[in-house]
Amino acid sequence: MAGPQPTHPSAVSGVFGEPFAEQVAFFRRKLGNLVPTRRWDDLQGAAHDQAFMVAGAMEADLLSDLASAVDKAIAEGRGIEDFRRDFNAIVARNGWTGWTGEGSVKGEAWRVRVIYRTNSYTSYSAGRFAQLKAGNYPFWVYRHGGSLEPRPAHLSWDGVALPPDHAFWTTHYPPSDWGCSCYAVGARTAAGVRRMGGDPDKRLPEGWNARDPKTGAPVGIGKGWDYAPGASVADAVNALARKIEQWPAPIGAAFGEEFQQQIAEPWSRWVSDTRAGTRHDPALLGTLRIADVEALTKLDQAPASAEIWFNPGLIKGPKFERHRRAGDALPDDVVENLPVLMRSPQAVLYDSKTGRLIYVLATNTAGRAPQLAIAVNYWRKVERSKVQSNFVRSAYQPDIVDVRRRVKAGDLIVLSGTVE
């Protein structure tokens, strides 16, 4: 069995539920190059990675307004109805006429949908391409988007796992046609391929790279779609994504819940490298849960951001050795699975004396309560500036009796779960 399947972002409300840094970075790279065009195919293939266009939009002010509306939809996770209102206002303000679809309700709805979906899907896929490349995954897995009217060719590629340098990805990296909602995910092992809904033994069908003489693209790929969105700018997108301002905590929390596996995958490498002494930087452990953000806000302790960082000194060095000698250090298997364990804690507590958030982990450690104490809105230095993030300040397993005593005394407030 493949196991639980990740929710495909296109099934979430809004553009893709919430934006992520690489998606926004990819689109914003294009805003400095607004290209007037008469037809949709005036720009071909990877040229779309470098420029923004809307077929028939020739005037600079019109293009600028349309680009701003699409950027708002992507960066703020707005739904198509919000974009439709912006589109109608832009058309009226700029006096744009003669565009395909104008003059009928169905035609105008179609045009709005094409602009919205095409930019949303390609920016999402380009951002994911940058993430997949940065993650150095041995396998990329093609997943069908689950559309109601599936394309047979796209279904035939569903679950195929191939190395990132396979020729398939050059032409078939999704989306592969107008309205295509297929996507790609990364995996490190055959077991990981199965967890992502793929089949490590599945082979590409015969003739997968045969060209359709009508379109010039491979069979099953739409005309002009035989390229990998974002491939030509992946390195630049990754660099830019690191410079985007931190998201507000609710957006970051939603991102963490939707993409927790992608966040967790680099963790095991970081743990291994830190223990080997080759890494000395903090690692992104995950994000606060939406419920935790809401609970902290009610306590007038609203977090500025959602990400949770973990210092190497908590698993190697003097502090860790003190806990190890005391017999209350986190076991190795708990450390290695922290990103997963923290998504479903046994309890979440609030320390009324320190203001820290306490995640009590659901493990089988008898008589102990493995926990993370997280300093909310902790100031840290990033390059030449300071930002507020959330940092794990201690990671150990005290006696569960002591935890219960502190709850009873009112020092620890139970926000969710139980320590009984």
ZALO-234276 format. One record per residue (C-alpha): x, z, y. Coordinates in steps of 0.001 Angstrom, whole numbers. Layout:
<recs>
+---------+---------+---------+
!       x !       z !       y !
+---------+---------+---------+
!       X !       Z !       Y !
...
+---------+---------+---------+
</recs>
This chain:
<recs>
+---------+---------+---------+
!       x !       z !       y !
+---------+---------+---------+
!       0 !       0 !       0 !
!    1163 !    -743 !    3520 !
!      66 !    2632 !    4883 !
!   -1606 !    3282 !    8256 !
!   -1544 !     269 !   10511 !
!    -501 !     516 !   14161 !
!   -3201 !    -280 !   16657 !
!   -2475 !   -3668 !   18180 !
!   -2281 !   -3227 !   21957 !
!   -4608 !   -6162 !   22616 !
!   -7426 !   -4182 !   21017 !
!   -7145 !   -1460 !   23642 !
!   -9195 !   -1523 !   26845 !
!   -7585 !   -2868 !   29986 !
!   -4688 !   -5281 !   29883 !
!   -3118 !   -3464 !   26938 !
!   -4391 !      59 !   27471 !
!   -1403 !     981 !   29643 !
!    1643 !    -971 !   30810 !
!    5154 !    -384 !   29570 !
!    8380 !    -774 !   31501 !
!    9667 !   -3976 !   29907 !
!    6295 !   -5710 !   30342 !
!    6161 !   -4892 !   34049 !
!    9841 !   -5762 !   34465 !
!    9361 !   -9207 !   32919 !
!    6451 !  -10102 !   35174 !
!    8055 !   -8766 !   38347 !
!   11151 !  -10885 !   37740 !
!    8908 !  -13922 !   38217 !
!    7403 !  -12851 !   41529 !
!   10392 !  -14130 !   43482 !
!    9769 !  -17641 !   42184 !
!    6197 !  -18779 !   42901 !
!    5890 !  -22432 !   41882 !
!    3096 !  -24702 !   43209 !
!    1698 !  -26876 !   40397 !
!   -1095 !  -29394 !   39977 !
!   -1388 !  -29220 !   36176 !
!    -943 !  -26481 !   33601 !
!    1930 !  -28376 !   31940 !
!    3971 !  -28908 !   35107 !
!    6087 !  -26019 !   33803 !
!    7213 !  -26203 !   30174 !
!    8375 !  -23620 !   27637 !
!   10930 !  -21058 !   28767 !
!   10545 !  -22166 !   32393 !
!    7562 !  -19785 !   32400 !
!   10016 !  -16898 !   31932 !
!   11466 !  -17620 !   35359 !
!    8456 !  -18528 !   37504 !
!    4827 !  -17714 !   38230 !
!    2296 !  -20539 !   38455 !
!   -1442 !  -21126 !   38347 !
!   -2467 !  -24690 !   37629 !
!   -3812 !  -26326 !   40798 !
!   -2587 !  -23594 !   43134 !
!    -420 !  -25438 !   45667 !
!    -464 !  -23186 !   48757 !
!    2064 !  -20376 !   49196 !
!    -462 !  -17794 !   50435 !
!   -2846 !  -18560 !   47568 !
!     -80 !  -18294 !   44968 !
!    1179 !  -15047 !   46492 !
!   -2305 !  -13499 !   46408 !
!   -2881 !  -14579 !   42808 !
!     537 !  -13237 !   41741 !
!    -207 !   -9897 !   43408 !
!   -3567 !   -9643 !   41656 !
!   -2014 !  -10360 !   38255 !
!     786 !   -7872 !   38937 !
!   -1778 !   -5186 !   39773 !
!   -3680 !   -5941 !   36573 !
!    -532 !   -5648 !   34447 !
!    1223 !   -2740 !   36184 !
!   -1905 !    -599 !   36533 !
!   -3530 !   -1505 !   33216 !
!   -6648 !   -2883 !   34910 !
!   -9368 !   -4656 !   32952 !
!  -10583 !   -8199 !   33373 !
!  -13569 !   -7219 !   35534 !
!  -11240 !   -5747 !   38164 !
!   -9179 !   -8928 !   38063 !
!  -12332 !  -11063 !   38324 !
!  -13305 !   -9320 !   41578 !
!   -9799 !   -9833 !   42968 !
!   -9841 !  -13489 !   41907 !
!  -13181 !  -14180 !   43603 !
!  -12006 !  -12517 !   46829 !
!   -8753 !  -14519 !   46787 !
!  -10578 !  -17825 !   46246 !
!  -12926 !  -17096 !   49156 !
!  -10173 !  -15845 !   51478 !
!   -7923 !  -18843 !   50855 !
!  -10673 !  -21467 !   50714 !
!   -9404 !  -22714 !   47346 !
!  -11503 !  -25565 !   46017 !
!  -11205 !  -28266 !   43389 !
!   -9855 !  -25984 !   40660 !
!  -10881 !  -26498 !   37043 !
!  -13949 !  -24404 !   36238 !
!  -15209 !  -24206 !   39801 !
!  -18933 !  -24588 !   40306 !
!  -20358 !  -23035 !   37145 !
!  -20662 !  -19477 !   35887 !
!  -19126 !  -20351 !   32513 !
!  -16367 !  -22424 !   34074 !
!  -15363 !  -19715 !   36528 !
!  -15450 !  -17039 !   33799 !
!  -13237 !  -19257 !   31633 !
!  -10701 !  -19759 !   34434 !
!  -10467 !  -16049 !   35199 !
!  -10059 !  -15276 !   31491 !
!   -7289 !  -17874 !   31047 !
!   -5230 !  -16578 !   33995 !
!   -5721 !  -12951 !   33026 !
!   -5119 !  -13262 !   29287 !
!   -2229 !  -15725 !   29497 !
!    -202 !  -13601 !   31916 !
!   -1118 !  -10363 !   30129 !
!    -250 !  -11608 !   26639 !
!    2949 !  -13419 !   27601 !
!    4237 !  -10488 !   29682 !
!    3410 !   -8087 !   26831 !
!    5172 !  -10305 !   24282 !
!    8173 !  -10831 !   26539 !
!    8473 !   -7092 !   27086 !
!    8256 !   -6499 !   23345 !
!   10922 !   -9171 !   22774 !
!   13243 !   -7203 !   25068 !
!   12462 !   -3982 !   23188 !
!   13002 !   -5592 !   19795 !
!   16324 !   -7038 !   20904 !
!   17510 !   -3737 !   22371 !
!   16452 !   -1912 !   19191 !
!   18688 !   -4056 !   16935 !
!   16020 !   -4234 !   14235 !
!   17173 !   -6007 !   11041 !
!   13627 !   -7332 !   10540 !
!   10972 !   -8661 !   12876 !
!    7489 !   -8771 !   11386 !
!    4851 !  -11302 !   12453 !
!    1381 !   -9733 !   12695 !
!   -1907 !  -11551 !   13151 !
!   -3918 !  -10297 !   16106 !
!   -7214 !  -10028 !   14236 !
!   -9206 !  -12523 !   16295 !
!  -12758 !  -13314 !   15200 !
!  -11897 !  -16993 !   14752 !
!   -8401 !  -16865 !   13231 !
!   -6141 !  -19880 !   13144 !
!   -5255 !  -20617 !    9488 !
!   -1589 !  -21252 !   10297 !
!   -1272 !  -17929 !   12123 !
!   -2857 !  -16136 !    9170 !
!    -316 !  -17775 !    6867 !
!    2513 !  -16201 !    8890 !
!     925 !  -12723 !    8976 !
!    3243 !  -10124 !    7415 !
!    6314 !  -12361 !    7172 !
!    9482 !  -10324 !    7852 !
!   12542 !  -12236 !    9039 !
!   15853 !  -11400 !   10716 !
!   15788 !  -11795 !   14505 !
!   18151 !  -14787 !   14432 !
!   15901 !  -16809 !   12106 !
!   14879 !  -20180 !   13545 !
!   11214 !  -19232 !   13072 !
!   11313 !  -16939 !   16099 !
!   12656 !  -19653 !   18385 !
!    9397 !  -21594 !   18166 !
!    6901 !  -19219 !   16541 !
!    7397 !  -15927 !   18383 !
!    3851 !  -15083 !   19551 !
!    1673 !  -15800 !   21409 !
!    1609 !  -19315 !   20025 !
!   -1382 !  -20889 !   21739 !
!   -4062 !  -20295 !   24359 !
!   -5868 !  -17047 !   23513 !
!   -3498 !  -16167 !   20657 !
!   -3271 !  -12379 !   20200 !
!    -634 !  -12304 !   17458 !
!    2368 !  -10040 !   17980 !
!    5694 !   -8984 !   16448 !
!    7009 !   -5554 !   15465 !
!   10431 !   -4318 !   14340 !
!   11481 !   -2648 !   11093 !
!   14757 !   -1366 !    9664 !
!   14029 !   -1331 !    5943 !
!   11713 !   -2912 !    3401 !
!    9700 !     309 !    3444 !
!    9509 !      48 !    7226 !
!    8234 !   -3521 !    6928 !
!    5410 !   -2270 !    4697 !
!    4578 !     577 !    7103 !
!    4159 !   -2015 !    9843 !
!    1719 !   -3985 !    7697 !
!    4203 !   -6622 !    6532 !
!    5373 !   -7816 !    3131 !
!    9177 !   -7946 !    2657 !
!    8724 !  -10390 !    -238 !
!    6476 !  -12843 !    1594 !
!    8005 !  -16248 !    2308 !
!    7165 !  -18767 !    4993 !
!    4797 !  -21484 !    3775 !
!    6186 !  -24914 !    3003 !
!    6434 !  -27093 !    6080 !
!    6222 !  -24191 !    8534 !
!    8523 !  -26070 !   10928 !
!    6927 !  -29528 !   10552 !
!    6022 !  -31062 !   13905 !
!    2519 !  -32150 !   14887 !
!    2873 !  -35675 !   16316 !
!     -46 !  -35043 !   18686 !
!    1532 !  -32046 !   20402 !
!    5241 !  -32312 !   19613 !
!    5123 !  -28634 !   18589 !
!    5178 !  -27226 !   15059 !
!    1850 !  -27384 !   13231 !
!    -281 !  -24423 !   14299 !
!    1515 !  -23987 !   17635 !
!    -241 !  -25123 !   20804 !
!    1269 !  -27753 !   23061 !
!    3823 !  -26098 !   25311 !
!    3778 !  -22825 !   23348 !
!    6732 !  -23535 !   21015 !
!    9059 !  -21043 !   22681 !
!    9601 !  -17280 !   22596 !
!    8229 !  -15666 !   25790 !
!   10956 !  -13524 !   27311 !
!   13793 !  -14700 !   25054 !
!   15668 !  -16381 !   27898 !
!   15572 !  -13247 !   30081 !
!   15580 !  -10385 !   27539 !
!   18821 !   -8809 !   28721 !
!   17750 !   -8952 !   32363 !
!   14373 !   -7444 !   31494 !
!   16000 !   -4534 !   29646 !
!   18248 !   -3853 !   32637 !
!   15357 !   -3980 !   35086 !
!   13097 !   -1814 !   32931 !
!   15498 !    1108 !   33281 !
!   15140 !     924 !   37064 !
!   11358 !     977 !   37251 !
!   10003 !    4210 !   38687 !
!    8737 !    6756 !   36232 !
!    5071 !    6402 !   35448 !
!    2546 !    9097 !   36331 !
!    2112 !   11526 !   33446 !
!   -1313 !   10223 !   32244 !
!      43 !    6661 !   31920 !
!    3211 !    7822 !   30178 !
!    1217 !    9977 !   27770 !
!   -1056 !    7064 !   26873 !
!    1997 !    4874 !   26337 !
!    3515 !    7483 !   24011 !
!     415 !    7726 !   21872 !
!     120 !    3952 !   21556 !
!    3805 !    3232 !   20921 !
!    5024 !    6439 !   19293 !
!    6698 !    4615 !   16416 !
!    8718 !    2417 !   18755 !
!    9790 !    5531 !   20696 !
!   10731 !    7425 !   17521 !
!   12755 !    4718 !   15804 !
!   16024 !    5201 !   17795 !
!   15895 !    8966 !   17194 !
!   17541 !    9029 !   13748 !
!   20490 !    6994 !   15044 !
!   20881 !    9342 !   18004 !
!   20852 !   12418 !   15723 !
!   23435 !   10881 !   13402 !
!   25694 !    9791 !   16272 !
!   25384 !   13164 !   18023 !
!   26335 !   15083 !   14894 !
!   29278 !   12719 !   14425 !
!   30408 !   13465 !   17976 !
!   30007 !    9896 !   19263 !
!   26955 !   10565 !   21477 !
!   26755 !   13158 !   24249 !
!   23757 !   11951 !   26251 !
!   20172 !   13271 !   26107 !
!   17693 !   11380 !   23934 !
!   14081 !   10461 !   24604 !
!   12190 !   12520 !   22024 !
!    8720 !   11271 !   22932 !
!    6003 !   11950 !   25469 !
!    3556 !   14700 !   26241 !
!     194 !   14166 !   24604 !
!   -2770 !   13276 !   26796 !
!   -4458 !   16582 !   25933 !
!   -1349 !   18508 !   27018 !
!   -1211 !   16711 !   30364 !
!   -4858 !   17560 !   30958 !
!   -4350 !   21218 !   29954 !
!   -1310 !   21640 !   32205 !
!   -3196 !   20064 !   35108 !
!   -5996 !   22630 !   34699 !
!   -3326 !   25358 !   34885 !
!   -2078 !   23870 !   38184 !
!    1105 !   22829 !   36390 !
!     501 !   19072 !   36388 !
!    3587 !   17247 !   35067 !
!    5115 !   14542 !   37258 !
!    5922 !   12395 !   34220 !
!    5241 !   12420 !   30491 !
!    8594 !   11768 !   28854 !
!   10288 !   14572 !   26884 !
!   14098 !   14619 !   26722 !
!   16268 !   16409 !   24190 !
!   19824 !   17620 !   24830 !
!   22571 !   17137 !   22198 !
!   23541 !   20813 !   22546 !
!   20365 !   21768 !   20682 !
!   21624 !   20234 !   17417 !
!   25412 !   20474 !   17869 !
!   27563 !   22925 !   19778 !
!   27667 !   26654 !   20679 !
!   23932 !   27139 !   21241 !
!   23038 !   25514 !   17947 !
!   25733 !   27509 !   16123 !
!   24331 !   30780 !   17494 !
!   20927 !   29944 !   16024 !
!   22503 !   28839 !   12754 !
!   24369 !   32148 !   12401 !
!   21160 !   34040 !   13230 !
!   19333 !   32098 !   10503 !
!   16710 !   30640 !   12841 !
!   18137 !   27161 !   13564 !
!   15863 !   24215 !   12898 !
!   16481 !   22777 !    9396 !
!   18065 !   19317 !    9253 !
!   14925 !   17654 !    7903 !
!   12876 !   19108 !   10771 !
!   15354 !   17819 !   13358 !
!   15344 !   14361 !   11806 !
!   11529 !   14220 !   11941 !
!   10954 !   15832 !   15344 !
!    9332 !   12771 !   16986 !
!    6724 !   12677 !   14210 !
!    6192 !   16451 !   13959 !
!    5664 !   16892 !   17691 !
!    2815 !   14341 !   17716 !
!     726 !   16622 !   15447 !
!    1824 !   20199 !   16163 !
!     259 !   23222 !   14529 !
!    -298 !   24691 !   17984 !
!     539 !   24066 !   21623 !
!    1122 !   27169 !   23722 !
!    1805 !   27831 !   27384 !
!    4367 !   30518 !   28251 !
!    2827 !   32297 !   31223 !
!    6163 !   33931 !   32133 !
!    8425 !   30875 !   32117 !
!    5889 !   28066 !   32629 !
!    7228 !   26299 !   29556 !
!    5150 !   24363 !   27066 !
!    5658 !   25498 !   23463 !
!    5112 !   23111 !   20555 !
!    4763 !   25067 !   17301 !
!    5529 !   22565 !   14571 !
!    3480 !   22234 !   11397 !
!    6099 !   22668 !    8658 !
!    6411 !   24691 !    5444 !
!    9107 !   27066 !    6688 !
!    7920 !   30396 !    5244 !
!    7526 !   33165 !    7808 !
!    8987 !   31050 !   10591 !
!    7445 !   29070 !   13462 !
!    9677 !   26073 !   14207 !
!    9132 !   25361 !   17875 !
!   10227 !   23410 !   20917 !
!   10164 !   25061 !   24342 !
!    9755 !   22365 !   26981 !
!   10561 !   22880 !   30653 !
!    7945 !   20880 !   32580 !
!    9016 !   19097 !   35778 !
!   12671 !   19846 !   35134 !
!   14947 !   18229 !   37726 !
!   17656 !   16051 !   36225 !
!   20193 !   13694 !   37713 !
!   19783 !    9983 !   36992 !
!   22601 !    7876 !   38385 !
!   22719 !    8936 !   42067 !
!   19302 !   10514 !   42407 !
!   17272 !   13337 !   40937 !
!   13983 !   12909 !   39096 !
!   11519 !   15277 !   37488 !
!   11238 !   15003 !   33721 !
!   10366 !   17316 !   30847 !
!   13286 !   18752 !   28866 !
!   13411 !   20690 !   25602 !
!   15292 !   23854 !   26565 !
!   15258 !   25536 !   23156 !
!   14614 !   24389 !   19605 !
!   14606 !   27028 !   16897 !
!   12279 !   28885 !   14525 !
!   11432 !   32493 !   15476 !
!    9490 !   34834 !   13225 !
!    5816 !   33858 !   13250 !
!    4921 !   37550 !   13672 !
!    6713 !   37610 !   17031 !
!    4837 !   34518 !   18177 !
!    1488 !   36058 !   17221 !
!    2432 !   39285 !   19010 !
!    3168 !   37394 !   22218 !
!    -142 !   35509 !   21961 !
!   -2006 !   38796 !   21530 !
!    -172 !   40274 !   24531 !
!   -1172 !   37315 !   26675 !
!    2381 !   36074 !   27237 !
!    1577 !   32875 !   25333 !
!   -1685 !   31054 !   26036 !
!   -3033 !   28875 !   23204 !
!   -3869 !   25437 !   24576 !
!   -4702 !   23888 !   21194 !
!   -4354 !   24665 !   17488 !
!   -3673 !   28109 !   16058 !
!    -787 !   30388 !   15086 !
!   -2863 !   32386 !   12611 !
+---------+---------+---------+
</recs>
